[in-house]
Amino acid sequence: MGTRRRGRELALQMLYQYELAGTEPDTIFTAFEELRQAPSVASEFAMRLVRGVVEHLADIDAHIAAQADNHYVVRKSIRAGRILAVEGFPELPRDVLARPPQTDARVVFLAGQDNKCFLPESQVRSFEYFDRLRPGYHSLMILPGYGHLDVFMGKNAWKDVFPRIILALDTPD
């Protein structure tokens, strides 16, 4: 992997932490093990990217909001620790765990083992929750050698992942 690409990946991971946890960049730089292990050119590039994004975040948000409906709703949800804002949507539950899911759908939880965007542990925990509600009905696939979107777009996804997804979809209820 090229140095600049590695720097961009590191920057995205740190910006995700900045956005979700509100951790200041200098604190992230100090604590982020992968940044310390990266070549200095990549880590310096990543830190410059993070500082630049944080410095110009209001301008970046304005440009995105001009092109994307509901951008601020999504940002507000993330800052509140939710994926979806429930304010203004009375039909949505305030707490999705207050009652069991209202569906008979069989869920296949899928994650790349090397996923650093959404840790596989979240899929494991979600599967365990659903499995307690209906044992043996749902399934879990943790795919070694795959990251976040690799499971759908990786060069070998067509032979490593897709057949497993099709098998899971074809499994009778």
C-alpha positions as a printed NumPy array, in Angstrom:
array([[  0.   ,   0.   ,   0.   ],
       [  1.287,   3.473,  -0.866],
       [  2.314,   5.902,   1.843],
       [ -0.313,   8.501,   0.984],
       [ -3.062,   5.884,   0.848],
       [ -1.984,   4.614,   4.272],
       [ -2.066,   8.2  ,   5.529],
       [ -5.601,   8.679,   4.182],
       [ -6.776,   5.465,   5.854],
       [ -5.287,   6.541,   9.174],
       [ -6.859,   9.991,   8.821],
       [-10.308,   8.484,   8.192],
       [-10.02 ,   6.288,  11.266],
       [ -8.994,   9.25 ,  13.408],
       [-11.725,  11.489,  11.982],
       [-14.272,   8.789,  12.766],
       [-13.087,   8.812,  16.376],
       [-13.152,  12.617,  16.424],
       [-16.711,  12.67 ,  15.087],
       [-18.153,   9.885,  17.228],
       [-16.327,  10.356,  20.508],
       [-15.479,  14.047,  20.272],
       [-11.851,  13.265,  21.097],
       [ -9.508,  16.124,  20.279],
       [ -7.006,  15.423,  17.484],
       [ -3.885,  15.757,  19.659],
       [ -5.301,  13.186,  22.096],
       [ -6.07 ,  10.846,  19.21 ],
       [ -2.572,  11.31 ,  17.773],
       [ -1.033,  10.337,  21.11 ],
       [ -3.245,   7.315,  21.743],
       [ -3.622,   5.845,  18.243],
       [ -1.263,   2.856,  18.102],
       [ -1.529,   2.383,  14.336],
       [ -0.424,   5.972,  13.787],
       [  2.716,   5.393,  15.863],
       [  3.496,   2.189,  13.939],
       [  3.029,   3.752,  10.496],
       [  5.942,   5.154,   8.491],
       [  6.581,   8.759,   9.53 ],
       [  5.626,  10.102,   6.085],
       [  2.208,   8.39 ,   6.327],
       [  1.575,   9.443,   9.929],
       [  2.584,  13.07 ,   9.267],
       [  0.333,  13.174,   6.197],
       [ -2.547,  11.691,   8.223],
       [ -2.143,  14.263,  10.994],
       [ -2.078,  17.127,   8.456],
       [ -5.301,  15.789,   6.902],
       [ -7.034,  15.496,  10.272],
       [ -5.976,  18.972,  11.375],
       [ -7.129,  20.421,   8.043],
       [-10.529,  18.74 ,   8.17 ],
       [-11.119,  19.798,  11.774],
       [-10.018,  23.369,  11.019],
       [-12.342,  23.63 ,   8.   ],
       [-15.178,  21.401,   9.225],
       [-17.848,  24.118,   9.094],
       [-16.99 ,  24.892,   5.459],
       [-16.88 ,  21.195,   4.545],
       [-20.263,  20.631,   6.214],
       [-21.756,  23.589,   4.322],
       [-20.554,  22.211,   0.975],
       [-21.905,  18.732,   1.746],
       [-25.215,  20.107,   3.049],
       [-25.681,  22.052,  -0.175],
       [-25.544,  18.779,  -2.105],
       [-27.022,  16.196,   0.295],
       [-30.502,  16.271,   1.77 ],
       [-30.632,  15.605,   5.511],
       [-26.872,  16.004,   6.02 ],
       [-27.393,  17.876,   9.279],
       [-29.917,  15.286,  10.504],
       [-27.271,  12.597,  10.039],
       [-24.584,  14.7  ,  11.763],
       [-26.948,  15.41 ,  14.673],
       [-27.695,  11.692,  15.007],
       [-24.022,  10.757,  15.044],
       [-23.238,  13.349,  17.688],
       [-26.126,  12.009,  19.795],
       [-24.661,   8.504,  19.542],
       [-27.356,   7.166,  17.232],
       [-27.348,   6.088,  13.632],
       [-30.772,   7.618,  13.018],
       [-32.294,  10.738,  14.542],
       [-35.64 ,   9.989,  16.142],
       [-36.573,  13.61 ,  16.807],
       [-39.492,  14.584,  14.599],
       [-40.371,  10.934,  13.857],
       [-42.889,   9.89 ,  16.531],
       [-43.43 ,   6.519,  14.83 ],
       [-39.846,   5.5  ,  15.644],
       [-39.104,   4.147,  19.118],
       [-36.84 ,   6.309,  21.285],
       [-35.042,   3.126,  22.398],
       [-34.876,   0.285,  19.868],
       [-33.948,  -2.174,  22.628],
       [-37.006,  -1.348,  24.742],
       [-38.841,  -4.221,  23.061],
       [-37.873,  -7.117,  20.782],
       [-37.722,  -6.446,  17.03 ],
       [-41.185,  -6.424,  15.472],
       [-40.297,  -8.679,  12.542],
       [-40.094, -12.329,  11.616],
       [-37.239, -11.645,   9.199],
       [-34.221, -13.915,   9.487],
       [-31.106, -11.786,   9.859],
       [-27.638, -12.718,   8.623],
       [-25.036, -10.693,  10.51 ],
       [-21.976, -10.218,   8.322],
       [-18.628,  -8.588,   9.078],
       [-15.085,  -8.617,   7.817],
       [-12.734,  -9.795,  10.551],
       [-10.363,  -6.916,   9.707],
       [-13.124,  -4.278,   9.687],
       [-11.9  ,  -1.202,  11.531],
       [-14.861,   0.99 ,  10.673],
       [-17.45 ,  -1.187,  12.422],
       [-15.736,  -3.742,  14.614],
       [-16.856,  -7.351,  14.106],
       [-17.655,  -7.437,  17.816],
       [-20.718,  -5.277,  17.114],
       [-22.051,  -7.931,  14.736],
       [-21.28 , -10.675,  17.263],
       [-23.128,  -8.806,  20.003],
       [-26.091,  -8.034,  17.742],
       [-26.26 , -11.677,  16.663],
       [-26.143, -12.848,  20.301],
       [-29.026, -10.512,  21.151],
       [-31.151, -11.793,  18.255],
       [-30.158, -15.399,  18.974],
       [-31.386, -15.08 ,  22.565],
       [-34.749, -13.918,  21.233],
       [-35.033, -16.712,  18.663],
       [-32.311, -19.362,  19.093],
       [-30.918, -20.956,  15.941],
       [-32.901, -18.763,  13.548],
       [-30.38 , -16.045,  12.66 ],
       [-26.787, -16.52 ,  11.517],
       [-23.413, -14.839,  11.872],
       [-20.522, -14.686,   9.394],
       [-17.187, -13.183,  10.41 ],
       [-15.045, -13.261,   7.278],
       [-11.264, -13.565,   7.762],
       [ -9.124, -11.371,   5.55 ],
       [-11.929,  -8.9  ,   4.822],
       [-12.364,  -5.323,   6.016],
       [-15.366,  -3.016,   5.911],
       [-16.628,  -2.856,   2.322],
       [-14.279,  -5.605,   1.115],
       [-17.047,  -8.108,   1.831],
       [-18.974,  -6.625,  -1.083],
       [-16.288,  -5.078,  -3.283],
       [-13.152,  -7.113,  -2.527],
       [-11.414,  -8.761,  -5.455],
       [-12.383, -12.247,  -4.217],
       [-15.77 , -11.382,  -2.7  ],
       [-17.489, -13.018,  -5.677],
       [-16.115, -16.425,  -4.669],
       [-15.447, -16.062,  -0.918],
       [-18.46 , -14.08 ,   0.239],
       [-21.288, -14.013,  -2.304],
       [-21.904, -17.795,  -2.285],
       [-22.203, -17.695,   1.513],
       [-24.676, -14.819,   1.314],
       [-26.744, -16.652,  -1.318],
       [-26.734, -19.814,   0.798],
       [-27.926, -17.848,   3.815],
       [-30.672, -16.165,   1.773],
       [-31.776, -19.516,   0.337],
       [-31.964, -21.177,   3.758],
       [-35.634, -21.853,   4.533],
       [-37.175, -20.221,   7.601]])
